[in-house]
C-alpha cells in the first residue's frame, strides 16, 4: 500500500511516497524509527506525522503493532535451530523456558569451629 504526502497547491516540495509495507517490514526486523526514516529518506518527525495520518497514534503505536511479526519469525527460527540439534540454542531455550541455569549454589550451615585469638604475642 502506497501513501503520498507532501507538496502543496502553491508549489513547494514534490510529493513524497511513503510505503507502509516497507515500513512494516523494517519494523518486523526491529529497526528503530530513526533507521526506518533513514531508509525511507525522510525525517523521523515526518515519519511520525505520516503514521498518525494513516490512523495510528504515532510511530511508537505503529511499531508495537507491527513488531510481533518479527518476534514470531525469530522465535520460529530459534525453535527450528534447537530441533535441528543446535546445542547453543537448546541450552538458551532451556534457560529461558525451563528455568535451567549454569550456576550451582552450595549452602553450608553449622559451626565452623574457628578460634579467635585476642592478641598476638610479641617476639
matplotlib code that plots the C-alpha trace (Angstrom):
import matplotlib.pyplot as plt

x = [0.0, 1.4, 0.6, 1.6, 2.3, 3.9, 3.6, 1.0, -1.1, 1.3, 4.3, 7.0, 8.4, 7.2, 5.1, 7.0, 6.0, 5.6, 5.4, 3.7, 4.5, 8.2, 7.8, 6.1, 9.0, 11.5, 9.6, 9.4, 13.2, 13.2, 14.6, 14.2, 12.1, 15.2, 16.5, 13.1, 13.1, 16.7, 15.9, 12.8, 14.8, 12.6, 12.9, 11.7, 9.3, 7.8, 7.6, 5.8, 3.3, 2.6, 1.9, -0.5, -2.2, -2.6, -4.7, -2.1, -1.3, 2.3, 5.3, 5.6, 2.0, 2.6, 5.9, 4.2, 1.5, 3.9, 7.0, 5.1, 5.6, 9.3, 9.4, 7.3, 9.7, 12.7, 11.1, 10.2, 13.9, 15.2, 12.9, 13.9, 17.6, 17.1, 15.1, 17.9, 20.3, 21.9, 23.3, 23.7, 20.1, 18.9, 20.8, 19.5, 15.9, 16.2, 17.3, 14.5, 11.6, 12.6, 14.4, 17.7, 21.0, 24.7, 25.0, 25.3, 24.6, 26.2, 24.7, 26.8, 25.3, 26.6, 29.5, 32.9, 35.0, 37.2, 39.1, 39.8, 42.9, 42.6, 46.2, 49.4, 52.4, 55.4, 58.7]
y = [0.0, 3.4, 6.7, 10.1, 13.1, 16.4, 19.2, 21.9, 23.9, 26.8, 24.8, 23.7, 20.3, 17.4, 14.7, 12.1, 8.5, 6.6, 2.8, 1.3, -2.2, -1.3, 0.4, -2.8, -4.9, -2.6, -2.8, -6.6, -6.7, -4.2, -1.2, 2.0, 4.9, 6.8, 3.8, 3.5, 7.2, 7.0, 4.0, 5.8, 9.0, 11.2, 12.9, 10.9, 13.7, 13.4, 9.6, 10.0, 12.6, 10.4, 7.3, 9.4, 10.4, 6.7, 6.3, 5.4, 7.3, 7.7, 5.7, 4.0, 2.8, 1.5, -0.1, -2.0, -3.4, -4.5, -5.9, -9.0, -10.5, -10.2, -11.7, -14.6, -15.2, -15.1, -17.5, -19.9, -19.9, -20.5, -23.5, -24.8, -24.4, -26.2, -29.0, -29.4, -30.1, -26.7, -27.2, -23.5, -22.8, -25.8, -24.5, -21.0, -22.1, -24.3, -21.3, -19.1, -21.5, -24.3, -22.3, -24.1, -22.4, -22.9, -21.7, -24.1, -22.9, -24.5, -23.6, -24.6, -24.3, -25.0, -24.1, -23.7, -24.3, -21.3, -20.0, -16.2, -15.1, -11.7, -10.7, -11.9, -12.2, -10.1, -11.9]
z = [0.0, -1.0, 0.5, -0.9, 1.3, 0.9, -1.6, -1.6, -4.1, -4.1, -5.2, -2.7, -2.4, -4.6, -3.0, -1.0, -1.4, 1.9, 1.6, 4.7, 3.6, 3.6, 7.0, 8.3, 7.0, 8.7, 12.0, 11.7, 11.9, 14.8, 13.0, 15.1, 14.0, 13.0, 11.0, 9.2, 8.4, 7.1, 4.8, 3.6, 3.1, 5.4, 8.7, 11.8, 12.7, 9.2, 9.6, 12.9, 11.4, 8.4, 10.6, 12.5, 9.3, 8.5, 11.7, 14.3, 17.5, 16.2, 15.2, 18.7, 18.4, 14.9, 16.0, 18.8, 16.5, 13.7, 15.6, 16.7, 13.2, 13.5, 17.0, 15.9, 12.9, 15.2, 17.7, 14.9, 13.7, 17.2, 17.7, 14.3, 15.2, 18.5, 16.9, 14.4, 17.2, 17.7, 21.2, 22.0, 21.1, 23.2, 26.2, 25.7, 25.3, 28.4, 30.4, 29.0, 29.3, 31.7, 34.4, 33.8, 34.7, 34.7, 38.3, 41.2, 44.7, 47.7, 51.1, 54.2, 57.6, 61.1, 63.2, 61.6, 64.8, 64.4, 67.4, 67.5, 69.3, 71.1, 70.8, 69.1, 71.5, 70.6, 69.8]

ax = plt.figure().add_subplot(projection="3d")
ax.plot(x, y, z, "-o")
ax.set_aspect("equal")
plt.show()
